[in-house]
C-alpha cells in the first residue's frame, strides 16, 4: 500500500498537510523545531501524527516505528542517573525541579520514581504540544492504590475516575453547570453570608491555631450551598469533621502507599500491608461520610442547585450520587491548602493587605461585578497558586505516538508537566520567586505585566480534564479574603519558615497559625 493511499483512506489531513507528511518521509535531514509558532503548531502537529499513523499502517508490527527525519527516538531523551533509594515522597517536587535545572537534563527528561515511569516536562511550549495531542478522551494518572481499592470494592466513582465515552458524556453535562459563573452567583448572597459568619467567629477569637480544618469546613459548606441549595440539612454539617478526618487520613496514607507495591501490599504479611489497611480504612470512611451527606440532601435539593440541574439533565440518581460524593472528597482538601498559602504570603506583606482593603472598600454592586473590582486580591490568590500549587504536576497518558519537542514519544507514555518548576522559571515570570500580585495586571498592550506564558502556571489544570470546581473555589477564596482584610490585619505566628512538602498533594510542613487584629 502506498503512503499516499494510506493517508487518503485513514487520515483527515488537508492536501497541504499530506504534502508536508510526504516531504517528511522523503527529505533527508528534516528537523522539526522544538518551539513552533502557535498559528502553525496545530497544523504541523496534525501532519506529524499523520506521518506516524502512516508509518504504523505500512510497517510490520514486529519492526520498530518509523520516525520522521530529524526527530530523536525516545531512548535519546535524557535520563538522570541519580540514586533515588533515599528519596522521600515529600521531596519529589524538589528532586524533579533540580533535574530540570541541570543543563544535561533540562526541559525534557525521562525517569522512574518508585513503580512509576514517565516523561517529565517543564516548558509550557511542550505542555501545549501534549494538550493538542491528548485526544478526544484525555487520560490522567490515577493513584494505583485508589484504582485497586475501587476494583476490590466494586466502587463506581466520579468524573476523575471516569474514562472514554462515560467520562465524555458526564463531563459535557457537569462542566457547563460547574464552570458557569451562574453556578455560584445563584447563591451569591448565601456564600457571602457564609464568609461573613466565619470571619465574625475568627475575629472574636483573634488567634487561629487550627486554620486548615476551619478552612476545610468553610469550603465544604460553600459546596453544600451550591450543590443542594440554601436549605441543606443542618445535620449534614455534623458530618463535616468526619469527612475532614477521613480525607486527611486518605491523602496521608495514599502518600505512604507510593513507597509500596499496592497489589502485594493488600496481602497479609507482605511489605506495606499495615499501610494498606490504614489507607483502605481512610478511603472507606471518607466515602461513607460523603455518601451520608449526599443521601441526606438528595431528595430535598433546591431548584437551581447543581444537584437538581444534574437530575434535570438526565443523569441517573446513581451517577449523580457518585459525581457529588467525589466532589466533596476533592473540594475541601485542595482549596483549604491553597487558601492557607494565600494567608501565609499576605501575612508577610502588610502593604499588600492595605491595598486589598482599599480595593474592597471601593467595591460597588453585587457579586456579579465583584471580581472585576479587586485586581490586587485576585493577583494575590494567583501568586499563591503559582508559587505553591496543590498539584505540582499535571499528568496525561498519551493515547498514541507523538512528537514532543524533538523526540518521538511512544503511545501510552505517562507525561508529567512540572508546573511547580515552570511557575518559578524566570523565562516565564519576571522575578519568579517574588510574591508580586501586580504581575497579573494588564498593560495597554493587554499583555500581563510579569507573565510571559499562560500555561506556565496551571493551578486548576487545563483542557477538558481541568478542575470543574474552579469557579466556585475562586469565588469562595475571593469572598473570604475580602471579608478578612476589610476588617482585620493578618500576622503569622509560626516561628519557623513554613516549607512546601508533598503528601500526595502538596501542603505545608506544619499547621499555619495566624492572628487577626481589628482595623
Legacy VTK file of the C-alpha trace (Angstrom):
# vtk DataFile Version 3.0
C-alpha trace
ASCII
DATASET POLYDATA
POINTS 519 float
0.000 0.000 0.000
1.406 3.405 -0.977
1.826 6.140 1.616
-0.452 8.470 -0.348
-3.201 5.862 -0.449
-2.809 5.161 3.261
-3.240 8.837 4.109
-6.219 9.267 1.796
-8.077 6.372 3.367
-7.103 6.756 7.004
-6.396 10.412 7.690
-8.439 13.624 7.702
-5.495 15.840 6.740
-5.752 18.610 4.191
-3.805 18.287 0.907
-1.211 20.734 2.257
-0.728 18.640 5.406
-0.396 15.438 3.345
2.260 17.129 1.244
4.123 18.033 4.430
3.968 14.386 5.534
5.213 13.128 2.191
8.034 15.635 2.364
8.954 14.491 5.886
9.456 10.949 4.532
11.495 11.959 1.506
13.575 14.966 2.543
16.831 13.969 4.235
17.879 15.921 7.304
14.406 17.295 8.015
14.406 18.799 11.559
11.198 19.761 13.367
11.820 22.840 15.537
11.208 22.420 19.264
9.231 25.620 19.564
6.668 26.247 16.808
4.643 29.475 16.402
1.158 28.908 17.789
-0.594 29.598 14.456
1.322 26.765 12.784
1.512 24.361 15.708
-1.886 22.732 15.292
-1.387 22.075 11.531
2.140 20.752 11.959
1.175 18.581 14.909
-1.597 17.060 12.776
0.855 16.452 9.958
3.278 14.769 12.297
0.583 12.478 13.633
-0.374 11.559 10.064
3.223 10.578 9.389
3.245 8.417 12.490
-0.148 6.928 11.610
1.009 6.102 8.090
4.186 4.544 9.469
2.183 2.302 11.779
-0.051 1.154 8.940
2.656 0.346 6.403
5.290 -1.096 8.761
5.139 -4.713 10.020
4.216 -4.844 13.723
7.472 -6.595 14.641
9.625 -3.725 13.348
10.389 -0.518 15.317
8.314 2.548 14.378
9.407 4.774 11.501
10.430 8.136 12.975
10.334 11.339 10.845
13.761 12.657 9.883
15.390 14.878 12.492
13.249 13.534 15.332
15.143 11.623 18.019
13.931 8.276 19.416
12.524 8.013 22.929
15.694 6.292 24.099
17.566 9.542 23.388
15.563 11.501 25.960
17.978 12.412 28.819
17.728 10.177 31.890
19.164 11.165 35.306
21.446 8.565 36.857
20.868 9.569 40.491
20.413 7.037 43.268
16.820 7.629 44.387
16.685 4.917 47.050
16.619 7.515 49.837
14.263 9.954 48.083
11.265 10.762 50.288
7.763 11.243 48.891
7.654 14.703 50.482
10.721 15.762 48.438
9.693 14.640 44.951
8.969 18.175 43.714
12.429 19.344 44.833
14.145 16.425 43.087
12.273 16.993 39.811
12.859 20.758 39.985
16.603 20.208 40.463
16.768 17.785 37.496
15.027 20.283 35.196
17.611 22.906 36.134
20.545 20.683 35.188
21.918 21.627 31.750
22.389 17.980 30.702
18.734 17.208 31.518
16.714 20.411 31.056
13.100 20.805 29.988
12.559 17.157 28.982
13.752 14.003 30.693
12.514 10.517 31.497
12.845 8.838 34.849
11.421 6.207 37.162
10.327 7.066 40.704
9.322 4.009 42.677
6.985 1.994 40.445
6.191 4.950 38.189
7.945 5.531 34.862
7.292 8.757 32.992
8.345 11.677 30.842
8.870 14.954 32.712
8.384 18.361 31.056
8.924 21.901 32.354
8.410 24.102 29.270
4.843 25.368 28.620
5.529 25.144 24.885
5.818 21.377 25.357
2.730 21.380 27.599
0.819 22.859 24.676
2.005 20.039 22.421
0.748 17.480 24.943
-2.684 19.084 25.215
-3.027 19.254 21.440
-2.275 15.534 21.167
-4.193 14.239 24.193
-7.117 13.027 22.084
-10.881 13.268 22.499
-10.844 11.446 25.834
-7.847 12.790 27.826
-6.452 10.402 30.435
-4.668 11.477 33.597
-2.736 9.435 36.136
-4.757 7.865 38.960
-3.053 6.678 42.159
-2.636 2.923 41.741
-3.843 2.208 45.268
-7.071 4.119 44.590
-7.771 2.127 41.433
-7.165 -1.171 43.249
-9.441 -0.137 46.123
-12.195 0.740 43.637
-11.819 -2.615 41.869
-11.736 -4.640 45.087
-14.808 -2.883 46.483
-16.632 -2.522 43.156
-16.824 1.257 43.657
-18.070 3.351 40.738
-16.522 6.771 41.214
-16.994 10.302 39.861
-15.555 12.301 36.963
-11.906 11.940 37.992
-12.065 8.161 37.610
-14.290 8.005 34.538
-12.779 7.275 31.121
-13.836 7.179 27.466
-17.437 7.742 26.446
-18.726 7.591 30.012
-16.445 10.463 31.039
-17.208 12.402 27.853
-20.982 12.154 28.374
-20.914 13.152 32.046
-18.373 15.958 31.730
-20.433 17.600 28.949
-23.256 17.904 31.494
-21.261 18.718 34.642
-18.665 21.157 33.275
-21.071 23.852 31.967
-23.020 23.757 35.235
-19.945 23.984 37.479
-17.767 26.307 35.417
-20.530 28.775 34.618
-20.425 31.875 36.821
-24.144 31.390 37.305
-23.486 28.275 39.422
-22.139 30.332 42.320
-23.890 33.633 41.535
-27.283 31.925 42.041
-26.330 31.541 45.681
-24.064 34.575 45.993
-25.912 36.016 48.999
-25.615 32.693 50.864
-21.898 32.337 50.017
-21.236 35.896 51.183
-23.198 35.271 54.377
-21.165 32.120 54.981
-17.887 34.047 54.613
-19.180 36.736 56.991
-20.078 34.168 59.662
-16.613 32.601 59.599
-14.829 35.966 59.737
-17.052 37.119 62.608
-16.198 33.972 64.571
-12.477 34.326 63.814
-12.496 37.999 64.823
-13.815 37.116 68.272
-11.103 34.504 68.823
-8.307 36.518 67.148
-5.723 33.702 67.355
-6.404 30.842 64.931
-4.491 27.662 65.729
-6.346 25.155 63.545
-6.851 27.173 60.396
-6.598 24.243 57.967
-9.569 22.410 59.474
-11.679 25.575 59.658
-10.911 26.394 56.040
-11.826 22.844 55.121
-15.234 23.278 56.788
-15.759 26.659 55.120
-15.173 25.353 51.605
-17.280 22.229 52.177
-20.215 24.304 53.478
-19.948 26.534 50.414
-20.042 23.477 48.178
-23.148 22.248 50.015
-24.879 25.553 49.282
-24.174 25.298 45.541
-24.846 21.546 45.308
-28.073 21.357 47.349
-29.321 24.924 47.745
-29.988 27.214 50.676
-31.754 24.721 52.908
-29.320 21.843 53.003
-29.821 19.656 56.055
-28.246 21.218 59.136
-27.293 17.778 60.403
-25.046 17.437 57.344
-22.711 19.958 58.993
-22.108 17.379 61.707
-20.676 15.072 59.042
-18.015 17.608 58.055
-15.490 16.745 60.826
-15.917 13.070 59.933
-15.355 13.813 56.257
-12.370 16.045 57.046
-10.742 13.337 59.154
-11.341 10.699 56.509
-9.953 12.732 53.631
-6.908 13.963 55.544
-6.121 10.389 56.525
-6.733 9.251 52.966
-4.144 11.605 51.469
-1.621 10.891 54.225
-1.893 7.116 53.777
-2.014 7.444 49.972
1.349 9.204 50.077
2.768 6.401 52.232
1.362 3.813 49.814
3.537 5.201 46.999
6.509 3.532 48.732
4.981 0.056 48.256
3.542 -2.112 45.512
-0.205 -1.806 46.255
-1.017 -5.140 44.569
1.134 -7.082 47.033
0.517 -4.748 49.990
-3.100 -5.933 50.086
-1.918 -9.388 51.157
-1.307 -10.055 54.873
2.355 -10.458 55.702
3.574 -8.557 52.632
5.554 -5.273 52.881
3.232 -2.310 53.349
0.197 -4.334 54.462
-0.366 -2.215 57.585
-0.178 0.933 55.452
-2.687 -0.599 53.033
-5.091 -1.345 55.895
-4.926 2.266 57.126
-5.318 3.586 53.574
-8.307 1.322 52.909
-9.945 2.314 56.199
-9.462 6.029 55.457
-10.913 5.642 51.959
-13.943 3.768 53.299
-14.513 6.381 55.996
-14.265 9.314 53.595
-16.584 7.710 51.023
-19.088 6.795 53.737
-19.170 10.365 55.118
-19.594 11.801 51.622
-22.368 9.328 50.836
-24.241 10.220 54.036
-24.127 13.926 53.157
-25.455 13.281 49.649
-28.188 10.856 50.780
-29.456 13.298 53.424
-29.947 16.074 50.872
-30.621 14.397 47.534
-34.430 14.357 47.752
-34.731 17.923 49.018
-32.292 19.751 46.756
-33.442 23.222 45.758
-34.407 24.194 42.223
-31.398 25.789 40.522
-28.887 23.851 42.618
-26.251 21.687 40.975
-27.929 18.510 42.222
-31.321 19.498 40.778
-29.753 20.540 37.459
-27.859 17.247 37.090
-31.100 15.325 37.586
-32.921 17.579 35.103
-30.108 16.970 32.578
-30.982 13.275 32.579
-28.229 11.738 34.710
-29.298 8.722 36.734
-29.531 9.085 40.506
-26.608 6.673 40.933
-24.428 8.775 38.592
-25.443 11.997 40.365
-24.522 10.473 43.718
-21.055 9.268 42.709
-20.238 12.574 40.996
-21.278 14.576 44.068
-19.519 12.285 46.571
-16.227 12.705 44.717
-16.754 16.473 44.573
-16.956 16.564 48.368
-13.832 14.429 48.691
-11.834 16.645 46.320
-13.078 20.153 47.102
-12.198 20.798 50.716
-8.665 19.406 50.846
-7.285 21.117 47.742
-8.854 24.530 48.324
-8.095 24.696 52.046
-4.386 24.090 51.389
-4.343 26.766 48.684
-6.062 29.269 50.971
-3.504 28.661 53.719
-0.713 29.694 51.340
-2.633 32.877 50.481
-2.873 33.806 54.172
0.772 32.898 54.762
2.047 35.084 51.916
-0.094 38.148 52.636
0.749 37.935 56.349
4.287 38.922 55.405
3.209 41.858 53.217
1.206 44.406 55.192
1.345 46.897 52.302
-0.455 44.398 50.071
-3.075 43.847 52.774
-3.694 47.602 52.897
-4.016 47.828 49.122
-6.528 44.973 49.039
-8.519 46.527 51.914
-8.795 49.771 49.944
-9.959 47.903 46.845
-12.637 46.055 48.816
-13.953 49.318 50.311
-14.443 50.694 46.796
-16.443 47.683 45.577
-19.884 48.563 44.329
-22.705 46.320 43.239
-23.388 42.632 43.782
-21.217 39.552 43.487
-21.688 39.550 39.692
-19.380 42.574 39.385
-17.284 41.935 42.496
-14.339 40.115 40.905
-13.711 42.811 38.291
-13.042 45.395 41.034
-10.388 43.566 43.103
-7.300 43.097 40.872
-4.755 43.001 43.729
-6.765 40.455 45.694
-7.137 38.239 42.612
-3.441 38.659 41.877
-2.541 37.599 45.424
-4.533 34.389 45.028
-2.950 33.663 41.646
0.514 34.251 43.091
-0.097 31.774 45.920
-1.372 29.194 43.431
1.672 29.791 41.197
4.295 29.562 43.933
2.657 26.748 45.884
0.433 24.682 43.550
-1.530 21.954 45.314
-0.814 19.718 42.320
2.831 20.390 41.324
2.486 18.017 38.369
-0.287 17.820 35.760
-0.419 14.374 34.148
-1.568 12.931 30.843
-1.313 9.500 29.248
-0.614 9.933 25.527
-3.202 7.942 23.524
-0.902 7.485 20.508
2.645 8.081 19.336
3.509 11.770 19.451
6.264 14.309 18.860
7.140 16.330 21.979
9.992 18.782 21.486
12.432 16.955 19.212
11.580 13.488 20.490
9.378 10.649 19.312
7.236 9.574 22.293
5.564 6.116 22.296
1.852 5.635 22.829
0.680 5.156 26.434
3.610 7.178 27.811
2.785 8.844 31.129
3.669 12.551 30.919
4.255 14.809 33.931
4.036 18.568 33.372
6.121 20.141 36.147
4.150 23.299 36.888
5.962 23.826 40.208
9.139 24.306 38.149
7.665 26.320 35.273
5.780 28.505 37.783
9.133 29.572 39.251
11.056 29.893 35.966
12.431 33.342 35.087
11.799 32.633 31.395
8.072 32.803 32.075
7.790 35.030 35.158
9.746 38.184 35.976
11.380 37.890 39.411
9.837 34.406 39.748
10.326 33.885 43.494
8.811 37.260 44.400
5.248 37.432 45.719
4.021 40.129 43.352
0.216 40.246 42.840
0.516 43.110 40.341
2.314 40.864 37.836
-1.097 39.563 36.703
-2.332 43.045 35.746
-2.649 44.072 32.109
-0.583 46.634 30.194
-2.039 48.862 27.495
-0.997 46.175 25.004
-3.210 43.765 27.004
-0.145 41.706 27.940
0.316 40.786 31.584
2.982 42.747 33.430
5.091 39.871 34.720
3.778 36.764 32.931
5.094 35.632 29.548
3.302 32.277 29.041
-0.242 31.475 30.274
0.396 27.727 30.608
3.447 28.098 32.877
1.095 28.085 35.881
-1.961 25.801 35.755
-3.337 25.503 39.307
-6.622 24.051 38.065
-5.205 22.030 35.183
-6.058 22.649 31.538
-8.324 21.472 28.708
-11.418 19.349 29.302
-9.703 17.456 32.145
-9.302 20.577 34.273
-10.916 21.114 37.677
-14.694 21.518 37.360
-14.828 23.288 40.735
-12.503 26.102 39.643
-15.048 28.929 39.583
-16.665 28.037 42.911
-13.258 27.643 44.598
-12.062 31.051 43.400
-15.346 32.739 44.327
-15.128 31.399 47.883
-11.451 32.349 48.167
-12.102 35.899 46.947
-15.078 36.357 49.285
-13.283 35.049 52.364
-10.095 37.044 51.794
-12.025 40.244 51.092
-14.087 39.887 54.291
-10.991 39.170 56.415
-8.900 42.086 55.089
-11.796 44.532 55.074
-11.951 44.374 58.873
-8.643 42.828 60.030
-4.907 42.651 59.532
-3.295 39.217 59.394
0.024 38.258 61.007
1.723 34.856 61.036
2.605 33.330 64.429
4.736 30.413 63.182
8.294 30.705 64.464
9.927 28.795 61.597
9.791 29.311 57.834
6.942 27.150 56.506
8.029 24.674 53.861
6.207 23.123 50.932
6.015 19.330 51.074
4.271 16.526 49.206
1.530 14.427 50.793
0.183 13.033 47.507
-0.986 16.638 47.162
1.312 19.473 48.216
0.762 21.078 51.605
2.546 22.840 54.493
5.077 21.067 56.685
3.370 22.412 59.827
-0.033 23.964 60.676
-0.369 27.648 59.866
-1.077 29.844 62.907
-2.313 33.408 62.424
-3.584 36.320 64.496
-6.315 38.682 63.293
-6.095 42.284 64.518
-9.088 44.568 64.019
-8.688 47.668 61.853
LINES 1 520
519 0 1 2 3 4 5 6 7 8 9 10 11 12 13 14 15 16 17 18 19 20 21 22 23 24 25 26 27 28 29 30 31 32 33 34 35 36 37 38 39 40 41 42 43 44 45 46 47 48 49 50 51 52 53 54 55 56 57 58 59 60 61 62 63 64 65 66 67 68 69 70 71 72 73 74 75 76 77 78 79 80 81 82 83 84 85 86 87 88 89 90 91 92 93 94 95 96 97 98 99 100 101 102 103 104 105 106 107 108 109 110 111 112 113 114 115 116 117 118 119 120 121 122 123 124 125 126 127 128 129 130 131 132 133 134 135 136 137 138 139 140 141 142 143 144 145 146 147 148 149 150 151 152 153 154 155 156 157 158 159 160 161 162 163 164 165 166 167 168 169 170 171 172 173 174 175 176 177 178 179 180 181 182 183 184 185 186 187 188 189 190 191 192 193 194 195 196 197 198 199 200 201 202 203 204 205 206 207 208 209 210 211 212 213 214 215 216 217 218 219 220 221 222 223 224 225 226 227 228 229 230 231 232 233 234 235 236 237 238 239 240 241 242 243 244 245 246 247 248 249 250 251 252 253 254 255 256 257 258 259 260 261 262 263 264 265 266 267 268 269 270 271 272 273 274 275 276 277 278 279 280 281 282 283 284 285 286 287 288 289 290 291 292 293 294 295 296 297 298 299 300 301 302 303 304 305 306 307 308 309 310 311 312 313 314 315 316 317 318 319 320 321 322 323 324 325 326 327 328 329 330 331 332 333 334 335 336 337 338 339 340 341 342 343 344 345 346 347 348 349 350 351 352 353 354 355 356 357 358 359 360 361 362 363 364 365 366 367 368 369 370 371 372 373 374 375 376 377 378 379 380 381 382 383 384 385 386 387 388 389 390 391 392 393 394 395 396 397 398 399 400 401 402 403 404 405 406 407 408 409 410 411 412 413 414 415 416 417 418 419 420 421 422 423 424 425 426 427 428 429 430 431 432 433 434 435 436 437 438 439 440 441 442 443 444 445 446 447 448 449 450 451 452 453 454 455 456 457 458 459 460 461 462 463 464 465 466 467 468 469 470 471 472 473 474 475 476 477 478 479 480 481 482 483 484 485 486 487 488 489 490 491 492 493 494 495 496 497 498 499 500 501 502 503 504 505 506 507 508 509 510 511 512 513 514 515 516 517 518
